[in-house]
Amino acid sequence: MIELVGLTKAYRARVAVDDLTVTIEPGRVTGFLGPNGSGKTTTLRCVLGLTRPTSGTATVLGRPYRSLRHPMRRVGALIDPAARHPARTAHAHLRALAQTNGLPVDRVDEMIDLVGLESVAHERVGSFSLGMGQRLGIAAALLGDPDVLLLDEPVNGLDPEGIRWVRELLRDLADEGRTVLVSSHLMSEMEDTADHLVVLGRGRLLADMPMADLLDQHAAVRVRSPQGPLLAAALRRLGAVVELELDGALRVEGLGLDQVGDVAFAAGVRLHELTRITESLEAAYLELTGDAVEYRASGL
């Protein structure tokens, strides 16, 4: 478990994280989302003791990270995949981490096999591609078999097969009861991976809810009727937001599928279509963070 209570980090006049209170629970994959500069990486650095908060607390498993006796056995992290000596081989890099953290050296080969770096295990990491570096960073994060995992943009540079591998790995780790917190700018991938979402905007908490609940908040109803104007008027009287679509159908927000059907029945309106429309995570996220206008204007 990760607990943030009133976490604030300011750099002179700029507040990077603003009074953030949230609990990251074990047994699920929590997606950590927010625009560039929203405070995600600063928050992760505060959790790992790499940045000192201005106020508030960040604890892991009930304690500050710096007070953990064997931190790599409790917490695994990938913040900067380039944090390695370029002249070392992948095997030597992981072996050095194992030896300096009191971990079994046989874990090195296990992790190299797990992340698919067997063929390049004895090559210098300075020649690694971004994707290979990400795999090595994940191997390092898992080296201590930790209870808590924090990954910052772990799928950057990975091909589709690698992205799917990370998704399945995170799901397996969460199913084992571990705490998994992962940030990513790939919304479609996060939609397939995360159970729960924490969304930041300008350092402040915008959402802390299950994925399904966020998508439900941005769901709408599509309805077609030969008596569209009559139905639209009846729906608006109940406070619904009704928009006319290009094909003559109505897009209804603020009422559920059953409610729209009941309104149509009460008004004596015939229906030719009644469909629930769920927004993608990308659309819901952009509306939540205030970028919906640009999103829709782009035609995406």
VOPAGU-2260 file (C-alpha; in pm, 1 decimal, decimal comma):
REM VOPAGU-2260
SITE   aa  ch    i         X         Y         Z
SITE  MET   A    0       0,0       0,0       0,0
SITE  ILE   A    1     108,7     355,7     -77,2
SITE  GLU   A    2     -40,6     640,7     125,2
SITE  LEU   A    3     -11,6    1009,2      42,5
SITE  VAL   A    4    -151,9    1254,0     296,8
SITE  GLY   A    5    -154,3    1624,8     215,3
SITE  LEU   A    6     151,8    1575,2      -5,0
SITE  THR   A    7     278,6    1908,0    -134,5
SITE  LYS   A    8     595,5    1991,8    -324,1
SITE  ALA   A    9     676,9    2348,3    -426,0
SITE  TYR   A   10     976,1    2477,2    -618,2
SITE  ARG   A   11     988,1    2844,5    -518,8
SITE  ALA   A   12     671,1    2994,4    -668,6
SITE  ARG   A   13     572,5    2682,2    -863,6
SITE  VAL   A   14     366,7    2414,0    -689,3
SITE  ALA   A   15     433,2    2077,4    -853,2
SITE  VAL   A   16     214,3    1870,1    -618,5
SITE  ASP   A   17     -66,4    2041,0    -429,7
SITE  ASP   A   18    -214,8    1885,5    -111,9
SITE  LEU   A   19    -244,9    1536,3    -260,0
SITE  THR   A   20    -420,2    1276,4     -44,9
SITE  VAL   A   21    -474,1     931,5    -192,8
SITE  THR   A   22    -424,4     564,1    -105,9
SITE  ILE   A   23    -295,4     313,7    -362,3
SITE  GLU   A   24    -442,1     -21,8    -264,8
SITE  PRO   A   25    -286,5    -366,3    -322,1
SITE  GLY   A   26    -442,0    -628,2    -547,7
SITE  ARG   A   27    -514,4    -399,9    -840,2
SITE  VAL   A   28    -334,5    -206,3   -1112,8
SITE  THR   A   29    -368,7     165,9   -1045,4
SITE  GLY   A   30    -312,9     390,7   -1345,4
SITE  PHE   A   31    -149,1     724,4   -1266,7
SITE  LEU   A   32    -252,8     981,0   -1526,9
SITE  GLY   A   33    -208,8    1350,3   -1589,0
SITE  PRO   A   34     -81,8    1594,2   -1853,1
SITE  ASN   A   35     287,5    1674,2   -1876,7
SITE  GLY   A   36     380,7    1885,0   -1577,0
SITE  SER   A   37      87,9    1762,3   -1367,9
SITE  GLY   A   38     312,7    1632,7   -1089,2
SITE  LYS   A   39     314,7    1257,7   -1154,2
SITE  THR   A   40     691,7    1207,1   -1158,6
SITE  THR   A   41     740,1    1445,6    -865,9
SITE  THR   A   42     488,8    1241,1    -667,8
SITE  LEU   A   43     670,0     916,5    -746,8
SITE  ARG   A   44    1001,3    1073,0    -647,2
SITE  CYS   A   45     850,8    1182,9    -315,4
SITE  VAL   A   46     727,6     828,7    -251,9
SITE  LEU   A   47    1077,0     692,4    -317,8
SITE  GLY   A   48    1252,8     949,6    -101,7
SITE  LEU   A   49    1428,0    1106,0    -400,0
SITE  THR   A   50    1251,8    1439,1    -346,8
SITE  ARG   A   51    1170,8    1589,1      -8,2
SITE  PRO   A   52     809,0    1710,0      21,4
SITE  THR   A   53     744,7    2068,8     120,4
SITE  SER   A   54     469,0    1936,8     347,4
SITE  GLY   A   55     258,5    1626,3     395,9
SITE  THR   A   56     371,5    1265,4     395,5
SITE  ALA   A   57     431,0     978,8     153,6
SITE  THR   A   58     457,7     629,7     301,2
SITE  VAL   A   59     499,7     281,2     157,8
SITE  LEU   A   60     373,6     -16,7     355,7
SITE  GLY   A   61     311,2     221,8     644,7
SITE  ARG   A   62     661,1     370,2     657,5
SITE  PRO   A   63     869,3     631,6     474,1
SITE  TYR   A   64    1068,7     465,6     198,4
SITE  ARG   A   65    1399,2     575,8     351,3
SITE  SER   A   66    1320,7     385,6     671,3
SITE  LEU   A   67    1272,7      50,2     496,8
SITE  ARG   A   68    1550,3    -184,5     599,9
SITE  HIS   A   69    1572,4    -371,5     268,3
SITE  PRO   A   70    1394,9    -136,4      24,6
SITE  MET   A   71    1443,0    -341,9    -292,5
SITE  ARG   A   72    1277,0    -638,4    -123,0
SITE  ARG   A   73     971,6    -425,2     -46,1
SITE  VAL   A   74     952,3    -170,9    -329,7
SITE  GLY   A   75    1050,1    -197,3    -694,2
SITE  ALA   A   76    1067,1     114,2    -909,6
SITE  LEU   A   77    1134,3     224,7   -1264,5
SITE  ILE   A   78    1164,9     602,0   -1283,3
SITE  ASP   A   79    1458,3     653,6   -1520,1
SITE  PRO   A   80    1548,0     360,1   -1748,2
SITE  ALA   A   81    1878,3     532,3   -1832,5
SITE  ALA   A   82    1995,8     509,5   -1470,4
SITE  ARG   A   83    2268,5     253,4   -1536,3
SITE  HIS   A   84    2638,3     250,3   -1619,5
SITE  PRO   A   85    2664,7     229,3   -1999,6
SITE  ALA   A   86    2984,3      20,9   -1990,1
SITE  ARG   A   87    2828,1    -256,4   -1783,1
SITE  THR   A   88    2648,2    -551,3   -1933,5
SITE  ALA   A   89    2285,4    -615,5   -1844,7
SITE  HIS   A   90    2391,5    -914,5   -1637,0
SITE  ALA   A   91    2659,0    -715,7   -1452,9
SITE  HIS   A   92    2417,3    -428,9   -1386,5
SITE  LEU   A   93    2162,4    -658,1   -1223,6
SITE  ARG   A   94    2429,9    -854,9   -1038,5
SITE  ALA   A   95    2567,1    -534,1    -885,9
SITE  LEU   A   96    2217,1    -437,9    -770,6
SITE  ALA   A   97    2165,3    -782,6    -620,1
SITE  GLN   A   98    2497,2    -785,9    -437,0
SITE  THR   A   99    2464,7    -433,6    -295,4
SITE  ASN   A  100    2110,0    -496,8    -174,6
SITE  GLY   A  101    2163,5    -840,7     -22,2
SITE  LEU   A  102    1955,7   -1018,9    -284,9
SITE  PRO   A  103    2012,9   -1375,3    -413,0
SITE  VAL   A  104    2235,9   -1356,5    -719,9
SITE  ASP   A  105    2037,8   -1633,7    -889,2
SITE  ARG   A  106    1753,9   -1381,2    -923,2
SITE  VAL   A  107    1959,3   -1211,1   -1194,7
SITE  ASP   A  108    1919,7   -1490,4   -1447,7
SITE  GLU   A  109    1553,5   -1531,7   -1352,2
SITE  MET   A  110    1480,7   -1166,7   -1424,2
SITE  ILE   A  111    1680,3   -1164,0   -1747,8
SITE  ASP   A  112    1473,2   -1458,6   -1868,1
SITE  LEU   A  113    1149,4   -1297,8   -1748,9
SITE  VAL   A  114    1202,8    -974,8   -1943,8
SITE  GLY   A  115    1336,8   -1146,9   -2255,6
SITE  LEU   A  116    1696,4   -1020,2   -2254,2
SITE  GLU   A  117    1871,6   -1358,6   -2267,0
SITE  SER   A  118    2031,2   -1292,6   -2606,0
SITE  VAL   A  119    2183,1    -959,7   -2497,8
SITE  ALA   A  120    2250,9   -1030,6   -2130,8
SITE  HIS   A  121    2627,8    -995,3   -2175,7
SITE  GLU   A  122    2621,2    -691,2   -2403,8
SITE  ARG   A  123    2696,2    -342,5   -2275,8
SITE  VAL   A  124    2379,2    -156,0   -2190,0
SITE  GLY   A  125    2509,4     162,8   -2350,5
SITE  SER   A  126    2420,6       7,8   -2686,8
SITE  PHE   A  127    2067,3     -86,6   -2583,6
SITE  SER   A  128    1762,1      53,1   -2759,8
SITE  LEU   A  129    1498,0     236,4   -2557,6
SITE  GLY   A  130    1281,1     -73,0   -2548,1
SITE  MET   A  131    1565,8    -295,9   -2429,2
SITE  GLY   A  132    1648,0     -38,1   -2164,0
SITE  GLN   A  133    1287,8     -45,9   -2045,9
SITE  ARG   A  134    1300,3    -423,6   -2013,3
SITE  LEU   A  135    1621,5    -397,1   -1812,3
SITE  GLY   A  136    1461,5    -133,1   -1588,6
SITE  ILE   A  137    1164,0    -361,2   -1524,8
SITE  ALA   A  138    1402,4    -647,3   -1443,4
SITE  ALA   A  139    1576,7    -424,5   -1188,0
SITE  ALA   A  140    1243,5    -321,3   -1036,3
SITE  LEU   A  141    1142,5    -685,5    -991,9
SITE  LEU   A  142    1481,5    -807,3    -873,7
SITE  GLY   A  143    1388,5    -803,6    -504,8
SITE  ASP   A  144    1047,5    -968,4    -560,1
SITE  PRO   A  145     884,0    -656,1    -407,1
SITE  ASP   A  146     540,2    -609,0    -254,2
SITE  VAL   A  147     501,1    -265,7    -416,1
SITE  LEU   A  148     583,1    -167,0    -773,4
SITE  LEU   A  149     603,9     187,3    -915,6
SITE  LEU   A  150     660,9     221,4   -1289,3
SITE  ASP   A  151     684,3     553,6   -1471,8
SITE  GLU   A  152     601,2     513,9   -1843,5
SITE  PRO   A  153     719,9     149,4   -1860,3
SITE  VAL   A  154     601,7      85,3   -2217,6
SITE  ASN   A  155     791,8     372,0   -2382,9
SITE  GLY   A  156     991,0     234,0   -2674,5
SITE  LEU   A  157     832,6    -112,4   -2664,2
SITE  ASP   A  158     680,9    -276,3   -2970,0
SITE  PRO   A  159     320,9    -407,7   -2958,2
SITE  GLU   A  160     437,0    -748,1   -2836,1
SITE  GLY   A  161     638,2    -583,9   -2557,4
SITE  ILE   A  162     344,1    -363,9   -2456,8
SITE  ARG   A  163     120,0    -668,0   -2431,7
SITE  TRP   A  164     386,2    -845,1   -2224,1
SITE  VAL   A  165     399,7    -553,2   -1977,4
SITE  ARG   A  166      19,6    -547,5   -1955,4
SITE  GLU   A  167       3,9    -918,0   -1870,9
SITE  LEU   A  168     292,6    -886,3   -1625,6
SITE  LEU   A  169     122,9    -604,0   -1434,6
SITE  ARG   A  170    -204,6    -793,3   -1420,2
SITE  ASP   A  171     -28,4   -1103,1   -1286,6
SITE  LEU   A  172     153,8    -900,9   -1018,8
SITE  ALA   A  173    -169,1    -735,1    -905,0
SITE  ASP   A  174    -347,5   -1070,9    -897,7
SITE  GLU   A  175     -76,7   -1190,3    -657,0
SITE  GLY   A  176    -187,4    -916,3    -416,6
SITE  ARG   A  177      89,0    -666,2    -484,4
SITE  THR   A  178      46,9    -290,3    -505,0
SITE  VAL   A  179     101,5    -174,8    -864,7
SITE  LEU   A  180     114,7     194,3    -960,0
SITE  VAL   A  181     191,9     271,4   -1322,8
SITE  SER   A  182     190,8     592,0   -1524,8
SITE  SER   A  183     150,2     597,9   -1901,1
SITE  HIS   A  184      51,1     841,5   -2174,4
SITE  LEU   A  185     -91,6     554,7   -2385,7
SITE  MET   A  186    -459,1     580,3   -2293,9
SITE  SER   A  187    -574,5     281,2   -2495,6
SITE  GLU   A  188    -319,1      64,0   -2320,7
SITE  MET   A  189    -408,9     199,5   -1977,8
SITE  GLU   A  190    -775,2     130,1   -2050,6
SITE  ASP   A  191    -686,2    -236,4   -2109,9
SITE  THR   A  192    -457,0    -261,7   -1806,2
SITE  ALA   A  193    -571,7     -53,3   -1508,8
SITE  ASP   A  194    -850,7    -137,0   -1263,6
SITE  HIS   A  195    -835,1     197,8   -1085,8
SITE  LEU   A  196    -729,1     548,8   -1185,1
SITE  VAL   A  197    -566,0     839,2   -1007,1
SITE  VAL   A  198    -568,6    1152,2   -1225,8
SITE  LEU   A  199    -372,5    1469,9   -1154,3
SITE  GLY   A  200    -405,0    1813,6   -1307,3
SITE  ARG   A  201    -164,9    2094,6   -1217,1
SITE  GLY   A  202     -57,5    1897,2    -913,1
SITE  ARG   A  203    -408,3    1849,9    -777,1
SITE  LEU   A  204    -618,2    1536,9    -755,5
SITE  LEU   A  205    -887,1    1533,0   -1026,3
SITE  ALA   A  206   -1009,3    1175,8    -988,3
SITE  ASP   A  207    -953,5     871,0    -769,4
SITE  MET   A  208   -1195,9     602,4    -883,1
SITE  PRO   A  209   -1235,7     266,8   -1056,1
SITE  MET   A  210   -1185,4     272,0   -1430,7
SITE  ALA   A  211   -1545,2     160,8   -1491,5
SITE  ASP   A  212   -1683,8     446,7   -1282,0
SITE  LEU   A  213   -1488,0     709,8   -1473,8
SITE  LEU   A  214   -1605,7     572,7   -1807,0
SITE  ASP   A  215   -1964,6     555,8   -1679,2
SITE  GLN   A  216   -1948,6     924,1   -1582,9
SITE  HIS   A  217   -1876,4    1008,9   -1944,3
SITE  ALA   A  218   -2126,6     769,2   -2097,7
SITE  ALA   A  219   -2415,0     891,7   -2312,3
SITE  VAL   A  220   -2727,0     755,2   -2477,9
SITE  ARG   A  221   -2790,0     758,2   -2851,8
SITE  VAL   A  222   -3154,7     754,5   -2950,3
SITE  ARG   A  223   -3333,1     780,1   -3288,0
SITE  SER   A  224   -3700,2     858,2   -3329,3
SITE  PRO   A  225   -3923,9     992,9   -3605,9
SITE  GLN   A  226   -4050,3    1228,9   -3333,2
SITE  GLY   A  227   -3706,5    1358,3   -3236,6
SITE  PRO   A  228   -3802,2    1720,1   -3145,5
SITE  LEU   A  229   -4081,3    1601,1   -2915,2
SITE  LEU   A  230   -3846,6    1353,9   -2742,0
SITE  ALA   A  231   -3568,5    1611,8   -2711,5
SITE  ALA   A  232   -3804,8    1856,3   -2541,9
SITE  ALA   A  233   -3921,7    1591,0   -2295,0
SITE  LEU   A  234   -3563,9    1492,9   -2211,3
SITE  ARG   A  235   -3453,7    1853,4   -2161,9
SITE  ARG   A  236   -3738,6    1911,6   -1917,8
SITE  LEU   A  237   -3575,1    1649,5   -1695,5
SITE  GLY   A  238   -3240,8    1827,1   -1712,8
SITE  ALA   A  239   -3073,5    1613,1   -1977,2
SITE  VAL   A  240   -2822,4    1761,0   -2221,2
SITE  VAL   A  241   -2944,4    1675,4   -2571,0
SITE  GLU   A  242   -2747,6    1726,0   -2890,3
SITE  LEU   A  243   -2858,8    1657,0   -3247,9
SITE  GLU   A  244   -2615,0    1435,2   -3439,0
SITE  LEU   A  245   -2550,6    1449,3   -3813,6
SITE  ASP   A  246   -2774,1    1150,6   -3894,0
SITE  GLY   A  247   -3067,9    1293,1   -3699,8
SITE  ALA   A  248   -3013,5    1085,6   -3386,0
SITE  LEU   A  249   -3004,1    1248,2   -3042,6
SITE  ARG   A  250   -2706,6    1224,4   -2807,7
SITE  VAL   A  251   -2831,4    1240,7   -2449,0
SITE  GLU   A  252   -2613,4    1307,4   -2144,6
SITE  GLY   A  253   -2732,5    1314,5   -1785,3
SITE  LEU   A  254   -2984,8    1031,0   -1808,9
SITE  GLY   A  255   -2932,5     656,7   -1828,8
SITE  LEU   A  256   -3053,3     417,2   -2094,4
SITE  ASP   A  257   -3359,8     305,6   -1896,8
SITE  GLN   A  258   -3451,6     663,2   -1809,1
SITE  VAL   A  259   -3444,6     772,4   -2172,9
SITE  GLY   A  260   -3664,0     476,3   -2265,5
SITE  ASP   A  261   -3910,3     560,1   -1988,7
SITE  VAL   A  262   -3929,2     924,1   -2100,0
SITE  ALA   A  263   -3999,3     816,3   -2456,6
SITE  PHE   A  264   -4274,8     578,9   -2339,1
SITE  ALA   A  265   -4435,8     845,7   -2120,6
SITE  ALA   A  266   -4427,6    1094,4   -2408,8
SITE  GLY   A  267   -4577,8     844,5   -2651,3
SITE  VAL   A  268   -4270,8     861,9   -2876,2
SITE  ARG   A  269   -4171,9     574,1   -3104,9
SITE  LEU   A  270   -3805,5     469,7   -3095,9
SITE  HIS   A  271   -3597,7     328,4   -3378,6
SITE  GLU   A  272   -3273,6     306,7   -3179,7
SITE  LEU   A  273   -3171,4     322,9   -2813,2
SITE  THR   A  274   -2803,1     262,5   -2745,9
SITE  ARG   A  275   -2565,4     330,0   -2457,8
SITE  ILE   A  276   -2239,2     489,4   -2571,8
SITE  THR   A  277   -1930,2     461,8   -2353,8
SITE  GLU   A  278   -1648,7     707,7   -2414,2
SITE  SER   A  279   -1293,8     583,8   -2453,8
SITE  LEU   A  280   -1058,3     648,2   -2164,6
SITE  GLU   A  281    -878,1     901,9   -2383,1
SITE  ALA   A  282   -1194,0    1106,7   -2438,8
SITE  ALA   A  283   -1296,8    1084,2   -2071,8
SITE  TYR   A  284    -947,5    1181,1   -1960,7
SITE  LEU   A  285    -931,3    1482,8   -2189,5
SITE  GLU   A  286   -1269,9    1604,7   -2071,6
SITE  LEU   A  287   -1159,9    1559,9   -1711,7
SITE  THR   A  288    -836,8    1751,4   -1763,8
SITE  GLY   A  289    -999,6    2028,3   -1965,6
SITE  ASP   A  290    -867,0    1938,6   -2309,7
SITE  ALA   A  291   -1190,3    1809,6   -2462,5
SITE  VAL   A  292   -1230,5    2101,0   -2703,2
SITE  GLU   A  293    -891,2    2039,3   -2863,2
SITE  TYR   A  294    -960,9    1665,1   -2872,1
SITE  ARG   A  295   -1290,7    1703,3   -3058,0
SITE  ALA   A  296   -1157,6    1971,4   -3291,5
SITE  SER   A  297    -879,5    1738,7   -3399,3
SITE  GLY   A  298   -1132,9    1484,9   -3523,5
SITE  LEU   A  299    -983,9    1203,1   -3316,2
